[in-house]
């Protein structure tokens, strides 16, 4: 009887461990997808910045303060500044 309980406990622990591994694999996949999206956005922004200046306005997720980021390129703009 005790041997059967021990086998069931080991089986339950293995099943729990397998579920944790599957959840970890899903989280890694989600992180990979997010990084791909960020890479695409950054690439698009860099291409745009090379053409003209860019201003990005963000709000801090913790304090909700507005943050303004100005990005400029090293190329001269037309119009003679």
Residue pairs with C-beta under 8 A, 6 or more apart in sequence:
45 54
45 56
45 71
48 54
49 71
49 72
49 73
50 73
50 75
51 73
52 73
52 77
53 70
53 71
53 72
53 73
53 77
54 70
54 71
54 72
55 68
55 69
55 70
55 71
56 68
56 69
56 71
57 66
57 67
57 68
57 69
58 66
58 67
58 68
58 69
59 65
59 66
59 67
60 66
60 67
